[in-house]
Amino acid sequence: MSNYKLIDSHVNFGHELLANKSKEIIKESVENEIIGMLCVNSNLSEFSKDLSIVNDYETIDITIGQHPNYVDEMPINDMKTILDSNLKDNSKIVAVGETGLDFYYNANKTKQIESLEAHFEMASQYEKAVLIHMRDSEEEIFPILDRYRSRVPQILIHCFTGSDEFANKCMDLDCYYSISGIITFKNAEKLRNTIKKLPIDRIIFETDSPYLTPDPHRGKTNYPKYLKLILEKYCEILSINTKEMATRSNDNYNKLFSKNN
Ligand SMILES: [Zn+2]
């Protein structure tokens, strides 16, 4: 067993691979010294389901948002209504998202942008951080992040895979970054170089379970217990101490979401 405790800042508990055995996964995570988790909602019509999975666990936070790949499933006004009614009276929600822009599948760009802006508006109103998912959209997303930055407490770029240039621009906005298992992949040399430049006091770690399983388990289902493989790889890249970085990233997580414990 490792000598450090970690928080997994992105678990898709609503995913069918995790939802039915969430109790075992949470138990196993705790046994592997995962002291906190963030359950990420990516489909507003499933928010209540996601919440019911984690509601009894004090150490699990939750987000609320419509993933850019699902924007066609719901009118923007319905998204706003669901965001509003839940953000109003649920202190377990620490962030709005995941929202963002994903142009990999060439989906509805206009609606993705509208949805992202709607999420920012709600986050601004309820003073929540925004959890950003992005893929093939650096050019389009940056002006939006820039425009809303001062209106929300924080922006988290989840599963950071950006270019050097994009990293530099995000640093000007003082964003947070969550680092995923992608940094353990053989072909991620460029990314490993880029993340060296990101400020350590803005780094948190995520598994994105059940996706993005780190090496050497790549290809299998991902679980929060594998988070340490990501931390260890990050520390190897930066030549820093794992235990210190674990503590630091937990502090970063708490600061990002304005938690005191
Ligand atoms: Zn994502």
Residues whose N, C-alpha, C, O or C-beta is under 5 A from the ligand:
A	BS01	ZN	H133
